[in-house]
Amino acid sequence: MVGTPKVTMTMRELDRLKCVQGVVDRQLKLYQAAERLGLTTRQVRRLVRRYRQEGPVGLISRHGNRPSNNRLKDAVADQAFRIIRAQYGRFRADVGR
């Protein structure tokens, strides 16, 4: 039996799906969905276009497993922890990671 693939969404993405579905079904106006989601009408139009092209999967964030751009390099973080441990002997480095 071939089934549809399972999709995991956050609550925020699920709410986004409901609003975009409302716009597609003409139960919600574009500006109402934008207000509910805290977005501009232009952003909602883009979401509606992506929903029509890709379905619910198109509304899932594409930044899923990527590390942050603001993250410290491991070598810099280790050096900072060494300095802190030298000043404060009982400091645990695993707390912030």
Secondary structure, 3 states (H helix, E strand, C coil): CCCCCCCCCCHHHHHHHHHHHHHHCCCCCHHHHHHHHCCCHHHHHHHHHHHHHHHHHHHCCCCCCCCCCCCCCHHHHHHHHHHHHHHCCCCCHHHCC
